[in-house]
Amino acid sequence: MYAVIDISSTSLSMLVCGKDGTRPAYKYRESLSALSFVEDGKLTEHGVEKICEKISIFQDQCKKLGVEMLYVLSTAAMRFVENAEEVFAAIRAKTGAIVNQIDGETEAYCDVVANEKFRTMEKPVIIDIGGASIELCDLTKEGREGISCLNFGALTLQRKFVKSVYPDEGECAKIKKFIKKALAKAEIPAFAGGTAVLVGATNRSVYEIYRDYYDIDVSENMTIELEKLKKLAKKLIEAPDRSHLLIKNAPEKIYFIVVALITLVQLLKKFGFTSIAVSDYGVKEGYLKLALSGEEKAEISPFFPERPVKEIKSVEELAEHIKLRQKAGKTPAKKKDERAVKEGEKGE
């Protein structure tokens, strides 16, 4: 069994599966908005503690599920944080996890690798709307060609333009205007007549809301009709009873899912897609394939921090070492550690 933990802008999620990455045995998600803990461009100490708390939960799950190898990666969440290196060092000290930071192009390439099966569709293009970034990947191209990355996402738009939980019509107009300008500046080509392949947790949540609203049966072949999606977007902007639908299908994304839907509709209209497919595979599946093949140089994370006693320089570090070992279920011999603490105190 192999596992991948993804630290994103809106959550921490984990995939546990076989080596091929195509048959997930376990998926888990912990809601956490990393951007909410950013002050003056830096992630706060409280934000680091919350991330470590979630990672520890996943590490426990890995141990219970018999995971042999764990990778931890960070996508857009830390790309826009000034103290990212300090954050990664703190995560490693507190949990033992080694975070592999990937850039926007690599994140998009992971989506490509995970969704090769969609290449057979008519001019397929992947769309992945994240909290702090958007990736588009033209699957008619090979390798990393045809990848475009936008440095904003649903959460950044929510924070920039929306005062309350849901955007009003005026705020929606501002969001649409911003997206149009950003797309024109990015010079992304049109994909008229192509197939949009919706990837990622946010797009999947949009689909769950869409499926529930239109009472669509569960199916492996997940598709969306653009005109129906537009009508759904209008309802979620205007209807007073929208909260029930959102809480039922995307409770952890309720504060930005409407903005995500508005963004998606704008992208689909701008690029002229004629059909829309939804994928259940994304960055984690692709990253695992790339890491195991050696194409992506990734460091493996231990489940728990381990430090030889000889490397510990102070009484405080020794106490922290003992605490971490106890948390891992490996309580050291009491007399030996008590003696080490006393000897450390004498040397102070």
Secondary structure, DSSP 8 states (H G I E B T S, - for coil): -EEEEEE-SSEEEEEEE-TTSSSEEEEEEEE--GGGGEETTEE-HHHHHHHHHHHHHHHHHHHHHT-SEEEEEE-HHHHT-TTHHHHHHHHHHHH---EEE--HHHHHHHHHHHTGGGGGSSSEEEEEE-SS-EEEEETTS-TTTTEEEES--HHHHHHHH-SSSS--HHHHHHHHHHHHHHHHHHT----TT-EEEEESHHHHHHHHHHHHHTT----SSEEE-HHHHHHHHHHHHH-TTHHHHHHHH-GGGTTTHHHHHHHHHHHHHHHT-SEEEE-S--HHHHHHHHHHHTSS---EE-SS----GGG--SHHHHHHHHHHHHHTT----HHHHHHHHHHHHHH-
